[in-house]
Amino acid sequence: MAMFEHGDVRIHFEEQGDGFPILLIAPGGMRSTIAAWSAAPWDVIADLATHYRVIIMDQRNAGQSRAPITAQDSWDTYTADQLALMDHLEIDRFHVAGMCIGGPYIIGLIKNAPDRVVSAVMFQPIGLDDNKAAFYAMFDNWADALKPKLPEVPADAWSSFRSNMYDGDFLFNATREEVARVTTPLLVLKGDDLYHPASTSLEIADLAPNATLIEDWKQGPGMASARTQVLEFLSAAGRG
């Protein structure tokens, strides 16, 4: 088990494989952990580790990672953790792949460090489409499990944190206008449920000038094809 500390934050991460680095950001919402990659239709980690140096992490206050909770916590707080980990590993440029909540995290990385992200794969990104109550409930469920361990955190800090995460438009941390300015190559694997609306994937693919959409990827021939397309996409992007 590897742990990285920056300030009062402890991030659990693992590495597999060799080659050009790729950061993986797991599904699971606020419980985005290395173990949550088991929810993917195929073994994404194993596939990528045959070609790349794969860095996987538990996001703060998920799995084995720990951090204080403040009213100022937001998407940018998580982006800072992700970039700090890559700095710690002395990695300047990298690919990134993320599922679920990993979609906004990817855009956050591109917004904050566009010259470092060579390309990105977005598996069923979350987004706003008449589903804000579901994201509030997901956040509250995660927060309620943590509150007994963090009695010093006031109630208004939790509510401010939730608003900072889920009161935004479109991808919560990015507007349609911001996504339209993303020139990083994107591969978008379409979502199709409450948390991962098809509309979000379709709009990202339509808005971002260098985005490619895969609609069928979760089973059968579509899954086999998507596995190949992910590797081909990353190979074509190279080292940027």
N, C-alpha and C positions, 0 to 999 in steps of 0.2 A: 504494500500500500504506500503510495507517495502522497505527501502532504506539502502544500505550498502556503506560506504565510505572507500576507502583505498587510501591514498595520495590524488591526485586530480581527482580520479575516483569515480563516483557515479553509483552504480549498483542497478537496480530495480529487486526485486525478490519476489516470493510468495511461501508459503508452504501449502500443503494439506496432510491430512492423518497422520497416526502414524505407527511406526514400524522402521525397518532397513532403513536407508536413501538411496534414489536414486536421482541423479542429472539428470534433463532432459535438453537437449540442443536442441533447436527448429530448424525447417527448416527456410528457407527464405534467405539463403545466408548472405550477409552483414546486412540484415534486420532480423536477427534471434531474434524473440521476443516471449514472452509467448503466445500472441494472434495467432501466426503463427501455433501453434499446431492444430488449427481448420482445417488446410489443411490435416491432417492425415485421413486415411480411417475410423478410429474409434476413440473414445474418449480415447486416451492413458492416459491422466492425471487421468480421473475418474477410469479407470481400475486399474492403479497402486496404486492410493490413497486408495483403499479398503484393501491393504496389506502392503503398505510402507509409510514412510515419504517422500513425494515427494517435491523436491526443484526445482523450475522453475525460469528462469531468462531471462531478456532482455540482450543480449550481448552489450558491450560498443557501444555507438552511434547508438543504435537501440532502438525503443520504448522509454522508459523513462530513459534509462541509458545514462550517459554522460561521456566523457573523452576527453582529448586533443588528437590531431592528430600529430604524428611525423614521420619523415623519417625512424625511427627505428621500428615502429610498425610492428608486424608480428604475425604468429600463436602463438608464445610463449607469446606474450602480452595478448592474450585472455586466454590462459592456466593459466597465472598468476592470472587473474581476477577470473577464476573459482575456483582455489585452494584457493585464498584469501577468497572467499565467504564461502567455506566449513570450513576454519579455523575460520572465524568469527562465524559460527554456531557451532563451537567446534565438528565438524564431522571429524573423522580420516579416517575411511574406509567406502566405499560406492559403490553401483552399479551406472552405468551411462547408459543412453539411449539417443541417438541422431538421428535426421533425417536430411538428406541432408548434409549441412555443418557440422552437428554434427558428421559425420563419422570421418573426419580429427581431429576435436576437441577431440574426444574420444581417438584416437591414440596419440594425443599430451599429454593428461592426463596420459596415460599409459607410454609413454616415459619419462615424467618428474616425475611421482609419481607412479611407478609400484606397490608398496606395499599398496597403498591406494585404488586402483580400484579393486573391488572384481570380477566383471564381467561387460560386456558391450553388449548392444543391438544396432545394427547399422541399421536404417531404410534407405534404398536406399542411401548409401553414395555417395557423389560427388567424381569425379576422372578425371584424364586427359586421354582423348581418342579423339584426333583430335577436341577438343572443347575449346582450350584456348581463342580464340576470344570471345566466349560466356561469359566466366568468366570475361574477361577484360571489356566487355560491361556492365555486371551486376555490377561490382565494380564501373565503371564510372557513371552509373545511380544513384547509392547510393551516391557517392561522390558529384555529381553535386547538389543533393538536400541539402547537408550539407554545401557546400562551402560558400553560402551567410551568414551563421551563424558563420563561422569561417574564416573571411577574413585575419586573421593573418597567416594562414598556407600557406607557399609558394607552388607554383606549383610542384617543384621538390620533396617536401615531399609526396604529393599525389601519384606521379608516383613511388617513391621508395616504399611506402607502398603497392601499387598494385603489384609491382614486388615481394616484400617479401611474398605476399599472393599467387600469382598465377604463378610464374615462375618456381616452383619446379616440380618434376616428380611424377608420379603415384597418390598419395593422396595429392599432393602439399606440405604437411609438412612431408611426410614419403616416403621413397623408398620401393621397393619390399623387399629388404634385411632387412630393419627395421621391416616391417610387419611380415616377416618370423620369427623374433625373439620374437614376442609377444606371451607369454604363457597364458595370461589372457583369460578366457573363453569368446568367442565372439559368438553372434547370429546375423547373417547377413540376412536382408530381402532385396531381390534383387531389384535393380533399373532397369529402362528400358527406359530412355530417354536421351536427350542431356546432361543435367547437372548431371544425375545419371546413367552413362552407366552400362549396364548389365556386361560388361567386368570387371569393377572395383569390383563389388560385387563378381563375380565368382573368381577373382584372390585373393581377401582377404580370401575368404573361402578356397581356395586351398593352400595359403601360410601360414596362421596362423595355428599352430598345434592344437589348441583347438577351432577351429571355426566350426560352424554349419550353413548351408545355408537353407533359406526358399525361394522358388521361387514363389509360388502362395500365395498372402497374401492381396490383395487389395479389393476383392469382393467375395460374395457368400460363399460357403463352405470353400474356401481357407482362407478367412478373419477370419471366425469363428475359424478355426483350428489354425491360426497364433496367434490370441489373447490368446488362451489356451497355445500354445507353449511358448510364451513370458513369461507368468507367471510361467510355469513349469521350464523354463530355469533359471529364477531368483531364484526360490525356491531351485532348485538343487544346485546352486552356494552358497546359504546360506550367511553366513557372512565371508566366506573366511578362 
